[in-house]
Amino acid sequence: MSADVKTSEESRGVRLARWAFAVLVPMALAAAVTAVTLRWFGDRVLGGGVPGVCRELLAGSTQGRQALYGSCWRGPLFPLFHLPFAWLLPSGWAIIGSTFTAWLFLFLSVRQCLKRYARGWHPLFLAPQIALAVIALAMRSPALAAVQVPLTAGFYLLAAAGLAEWAETREVRSVVATGVAAAFLLLCGAVCFIPAALFLLSIPLLACGDSASRRRIQAWVLLGWLPALYAFGVWMLMNRLVLGDALFFLRSIPGMAAGQRTGLWLLLSVPFLWLPAYLTTWIQEGNPSRRGSWMAVLLVAGVAVAALAILFAALGWRWPRESLFFCAYAVLLAAISRGPKKAFNYSVIYGMMLLAVIAGAGFFASKAAAALDDSRKGETSPEELCAAIERYVTEKSPYARVFVMGYDGLELLRSYSGERLTPNMDLHLFSLRQAYKGQHLFVLMPKPAGVTRTESLFWRYPDIYAKGIDRLLVDRDFGDWRLYECVVAPTREQLDAWRK
C-alpha cells in the first residue's frame, strides 16, 4: 500500500472519528441531563398540559384540537413535538424520548452556531455544551426536564446566529435560516412573539446598511418573512376551522394587558432601545468585511431578552426564569460566534462565559431547590385528587359528570382512566346541558393565576371563579381547584321517575 493511500485512509478515519464524536458528545450530554432530571422529578416534569393534549389528539377528540390551537400562550409546537413519541411509546418512555431529543437539538444548535470556527468536532465546542449541561443540573428545576425550555432556547440561538451571519456575510441562506427559526419561535407561544418580531424586522433593517442589499430589500423581506407568515396563517386557519373564530387564540391578550398599564408601556418602549443598533450597519457601509456587525445583533437579541423579562415581570409570572437565562446565554453565544477569529480572544471569552454560566447556575440553584421543596410540602397527587372528586360527586348523584376545565384540567387527567371526569376547553353551559340531559353536571376549574388566567373560561367570564355564573353555583374547594354545581330544572323524565 502506497504512502499516499495510507495517508488518505488515515485522514478519512480521522474525519469520521471527528464527525462521530461531534454527535456522540451532544448525545451523551443530553442523556445525562434527561436521566438526572427525570430521576429527580419523575415523569411529571413535562407539564403545561402537553401530555394531556397529545392524549386527546390521539383519541381524536375535539378537546385535543381545541387545546392544540386555542391559546397563543400555549404554543402548538410543544404538543406537536411530543405527539410522535406519545403515539409510538408508553407514557413514561415518551417523556424520556421527547426530553432527550429536545436537549439533543439544543446541543446540536450550539455546534451549528460554532461551525464557523471548525468542522466536525473541535475542543472549542465542549465549553458551551458543557456549560448548558452544568446549568441544567445546577438549577435543579423541573422546567428544564420538559421540552419547552430547550426547544425555545435552541430556536432562539439559531435565529440569533443566522441574523448575525446575515449582518456579516449577506448570504441568502442566513436570511432563510433566520426566518425559519423565527417562525418556530412564533409557534412557541405569545412569550416569543416579540423576540420573533424583532428578528424578522432586523432582516430588512440590517440590509439598509449596504447599498447592494438595499436594492433587493423586497427579496429579503419575502425570504425572511414568508415562513413566519405561513406559520401564523395556518394557526389562524385552524382556529377558524376548529373554534369558529380565526383570532380566538389572541382574545386573551387585551384582558392580560388591562390592569398592567405600567408594564405594558415599558414593553412598548423596548423597540426604541433596539433601533439604535442599526446605526452600526450604516457606519460600516463600504467596509467589505463588515466586521463588527455582529455587535448590532448582540444588542437586538439582548433587547429581545429584555422584552421577555419585562413582559414576565409585568404579568407577575415567575416560571419562565429558566427560559430567560437560557435565552441570555444563547444571545451571548450567537454574538461571540461571529466575532474575530483569534484563538486567544475566543478561548478567553469562552472560559469567562463558562465561569459566568456556572456562577449564575449556582445562584439560581439555591432558590430553585428551596422553591421546589416548599411547593412539594403537602402536595396532593393528581390521582388522589381525581379519586377524591369522583367519590364526592358520586355520593351526591349516581348520574354525576364533572367537566374539568382548561390545560390544567388536561394535566390533572393525564393518568385518569375513569369516565366521571371529562376535560373541557371552552365552556358553553347551554350546549352541555343539551348534550347531557338527565345528568347531574359539575364544573371543576383551577385558580386563575399566572398563565392559567389566559384561558377562554376566564376572559369570557372574568368573575366566574369568585362568583360563578348563571346556573353555576360554588360547591366546594379541592386545594386550588373549585367545584361548581350546575343547577337546572328537572326534566320530564326525571319528574316521572321521581313520581314512581
N, C-alpha and C positions, 0 to 999 in steps of 0.2 A: 504494500500500500504506500503510495507516494506521500510526501510530507504535506503537499497542498490538500489532498483529500482528507488526510488525518486532521489537519488544522480546521478544515471546513466542517468535518463531523464534530469536532470538539466545540467549535463556535456555535454550531446548531444545538448541541446538547446544553451549552450554557444558556442560550436564548430560551430553550424550552424550560430549563430549570427556573429561570427568572420569571417567565410568564406563569409557571405553575405556582411559584412562591407568591406572586402578585395576587393570586386568587386564594391560596391557602391561608395567608395571614389574615385577610379580612374575614374568611370563613371561621377561623379559629377564634378571633376576637368576638364575632357575632355570636358564636356558640357559647362563649364564656359569659357574655352579658345576658343572653337568654337563659342559660342554665342557672346562674346565680340569682337573677331577679325572680324567676319563677320559683326557685327554691325558697326565697324569702316570702313571696306574696301569694303563691299558689296560682291556680288557673283563673282567678277572678280579676286579674290585672287588666285585662282588655275590657275596659268599661265603655261609657258613652253609649250603651245600648247596641254596640256593634254586633256581638254575637246574637242578640235578640232580633235585630234587623235581618241578619242572614238566615236565622231560623224561620222567620216569617216569609222571607223571599223564597226559600227552598220549599216551603209549604204552599206557595202560590197564593198567599192571602193578600187582600187589599191593604191591610195594615202594613205589611212589609214594603209595598210600593210607595205608600204614603210616607213612611218613615225614611225611605231612601232619598226622596226628593223634596220633602215638605218643609225643611228648615235650612236656612242659609248658615245657621250656627253649627249645624251638624253636617259637615261636608260629606257628599256621597262617595268620595274617593276611598275612605277607610272601610266602609262595608263592602264596596266592590273589590277592594284589595283582599279582604278576608274571605270573601264568598267562595272562591275556588277551594280554599283549604277546608272550609266548613262543609263543602259538598263531598270532598274526597276522603276526609279523615274524621274520626270521632272528635268530640268537643275539645278534650284536653290536648290531643295531638295537633288539632287545627290551630289552637292558640300558639303552641310551640312553633309550628311551621310558619305562621304569618309573622310572629315576632322575630324569629331568626331571619327571615327573608327581608323584613324591613330594615333591620340593623345591618345586614349584609349590603343592602342598597346604599345605606349611608356611608359605610366604609369604602365601598367602590366609588362613590361620588367624590370622596376625598382624593382617591387615587386619580380620578378623572381630572380633578382640579389641578393636580400637581404634575400632570403628564408633560407639561412644558419643560420641566427640568430633566426628566429622564424617561426612558422607555422601559417597558416590562416592570421589573422590580428594582427599587433603589432604596438604600438605607434611609434616605430623606423621607420616604413615605411612612416610616414607622412612627415618628414623633407625633404627628397629628392623629393618626389612627389610635395609637395607644392612649393619647390624651382623651379621645372620645370614650374609650372603654373605661378609663380611670374615673372620669366624671360620672358616667352612668352608674358605676358601682359605688362611688363615694357618696353620691347624693341619696342613695337608698330610698328611692321614690317609686311607688308602683306605676306612676305615669310613664316612666322610662321603659317599662316592660311591655307597654302597649305599642301599637303600630303608629299612633298619631304623631308622637314626637320625632322618631327617626325619619318618617316619610316627609313631614313638614320641613325639618332641617335639611334633608337631602335635596329636595327641590329648591329650597331657598339657596343652598350652596351652588347648585347647578345654574340657577338664574343669575346669581351674583357673578359667578365665574364667567358665564357666557357674555354678560354685559361688559365685564372688564376686558375680555378678549376683543369684543366689538369696538370698545373705545380705543384699543391699541392697534388692531390689525385691519379693521373694516372688512372682515370676511363675511360672506353670506351665511356660512354655517353658524357663525356666532349669533347672528340675528335669529335664525331659526331655533337654535338651542335655547336662547333667552325666552323666545315666545312660547315654546313648548313647555318649558319649566314654569313660566308664569301661568300658563293655562292650568297646569296641575295644581299650582298654588291656589288658584281660584276654587278648584274643586275641594280644597282642604277646608273651606268654610269662610264665613264672614271675617274671622280674625285675620285672614290673609288677603282680604280684598285690597286693602291699602298698599301693602308691600307689592302685590302683583301689579297694581295700577302704576306704582312708581317705577317698577322695572319696565313696564310697557311704554310709559311716557318717555323713559330715558332713551329708548331706541331712536326716535326721530330727533330728540333734542341733542343727543351726542353727535348725530350726523350733521347737525348745523355747524359744528366746529371744523368742517372740512369742505372745501369748495367742490371737490368731486362728488362727495357724498350728498351734498345739498341738492345737486341736480337730479338725484334719484330718490328723493325722500319719500315719494309716494310708494315706490317699490319696497323700501324698508318698512314703512307702516303696514303694507299689505302682508309681507312675510312675517313680521313680528306680531301683529295683532290678530291675524286670522285664526290661529289655534285657540286663543282665549275667547274670541267672539263665537267661534263654533261651539266650544265647551259651554259657555254661558247660554247660548241659544238653545242647545239641547236640554239644558237644565230647565229653562223656561218652558220649552215644549212639553217636557214630561210633567211639569206642574199643570199645564193646561189640560193634558190628557187624563191625568190621574186625579187631580184635585179640582179641575174646572176653573182654575184661575192661574194665568201664566205668572203672576207676581206673588203667588201665595207664599213662597219661601222667603220673600222680603218683607212681609207685612209686619213682622215683629220689630223691625229697625226703628220706625218712628216712636213706638212705645218705649223702646230701650233708651232712645235719645232724650225723651221727655223726662224731666227731672234731673238730667245730667248736663245742665247748661254749661257749667264751667269746664268740665271735661270735654264737652263737645267742641267748644271754642278752641281749647288747647289742641284738640285733634285736627281741627280745620286749619290751624296755623302751621302745622308740620310742613306742608308743601312749600311754604315761603322760606323755610330753612333749607329746603332741598334745592331750590332753583339756583342759588349762587354757585353750586358745584360745577355748573356748566361753563362758568367763566374760564375755568382752566382749559377747556377744549377750544374756546375761541382764541385764547392766548397762544395756544400751541399750533394754530393753523400755519401750515407751511413747514412744520417740522416733520420730516419723513418718518422718523422713528415713532413719533407720538408718545415717547416715553414719559410717563408721569400721568397719563390719562386715567390710569387705574386709581389715582387719588380721588378723582371725581366720583368714581364708582364706589369707593370706600365710603364717601360721605353720603351718597344716595342710599346705599344699603344700610348704613348706620342710622340714618334718619328713618328708614323703614322700621328698624327695630325700635327706635324711639316712639314711632307711631303706635306700634303694638303695645309698648309699655304704657303709654298714655291712655290708650283705649281700655286696657285691662284695669288700670287704676281708676278711670272714670266710672267703670261699671262695677267696681268693687269686687273683682274676681281675683282669686289667689292661685287657682290651679295651673295657669299657664307659665309659672315661673321657670319650669324646666325648658319649655319651648323657647322662651326669651333668651335663656342662657345659651342654648344650642345655636340659635339664630345669630347671636352676637359672635359666637365662635366661628360660624360659617362666614360672616362678614369679614372678620379678620383674616381667615384662611384664604378667601377668594381674592381679597385685595393684595395680600402678600404674594400670592401665586403669580401675580402679574408684575411684580417688582423687578428690580435689576437682578441680572443673573450673576451675582457674585457669591461665591461659595461662603466666604466669611460672613457676608451680610445675612444671607438667609439662614445659615446654620445658627448664628447668634439669635436671630429673630425667632426661629422655631424653638430654640431652647427656652427663651423667655416666655414664649406663648405656652409651652408645655407647663412651665412652672406656674404661670398665671392661672391656667385652667385647673391645675391640681389644687392650688390655693383656693380658688373660687369654689371648687367642688367640696373641699373640706369645710368652707364657710356654710354652704348650703346643707351639707350633710347633717350637721347637728340639729338645725331647725327642722329638716325633713323627717329625721328619725324621731324627734320629740313630737312633731305633729302626728306622725303615724301611730306612735304609742298612745297618744291621747285619743285619737279617733277610734282606736280598736277597743278601748275600755268600754265594757258594757254593750258592745255591738251585737245586734241580733242578726243571725244569718238569714239570707233571703228565704231559704227553705223553711225555717222555723216561722218566719213572718207570714209566709203564704199559708202554712198549716194553721196558724192561729186565726187568720182572717177567714179561712174556709170553715173552720169549726164554728166561729161566731155567727156567720151568716146562715149556716145550715141549721143552727139552733133556732134562728128566727123564722126560717121558712125552708121547707124542703125543695122549693122551686126558686131558690135564690140564684142570682147571677151577678157577678162583680165585674165591672169594666175598669181595668187598671190603665191609667192614663199616661200617655207620653213615652218618651225614650227611657225615663227612669222605670216606667212600667215594664218595658221590654227587658231592661236589665234585671228587674225583680223576678220576672217569669222565665228567665233563661234556662232554669233547670226544672221548671214546674211541668208536671205531666197530667194534671187533672183537667177537668172541664168546667169547674165552677168559676174560675178566674179567667178573664178574656182580655187581651190587650186592645186598646183603642187609642187612636192617634188624634182624631178630630171629633170632638163631642157634638153630636146632634141628637139631643134628647128625644125630640119628637119621633125621629126615624127609628131610634132604638125601641121606643115604646110600641111602635107599629110592628117592628120586626120580631119582638119578643113578647107578644101578648100573653097574658096569664102568668108571667114570671115576675118574681119579686126582684126588682132591679136595684143595684147599688153601684156607686161610682167611687173609686179609690184614686186619690190624687196626691202627688208629692207636694212638699212645701215649696213654694215658688222662690227659690234662692239661686243666685248665680245664673248659669246658663239655662236652668230649668224654667225660669220665668219668661224665656223667649218662645215657649211653645204656644201653639194656637189656642189652647184652653185658656191661657192667662191673658193673651191680647184680645181674645174675643170677649171674655168675661173678666175684667180686671179685679173685681172684688169677690170672685167665686170662692176662693179659699177661706176667706174670713166670714162671708155672709151667705154663701150658697147662691142659688138662683131659683127661679120659679119651679116648684115641684121637686126641688133638690134640697134636702134638709140635712144638717150635720148630725151624724150618728155618734161616732167616737173616733179617737185617735189611736193609731198604732205607731208609736215613735214619731218619725217625721211624716208619716202617711196619715191622711184624714179620710175617713169613710163617710160617704153621704148616702142617704136613702132616698130613692125616687118614690114620691108619694103620688099615687094616681087613683082614680076612681075604679072600683072593681068592675070587671067585665060581666056581661050577662051570664057567661058560662060559669064564672066564679060564684055569682049570686045563686045560680041554680044548684051548684054543688054544695054551697053552704046551707041552703034550704033543705036539701035532702039529709 
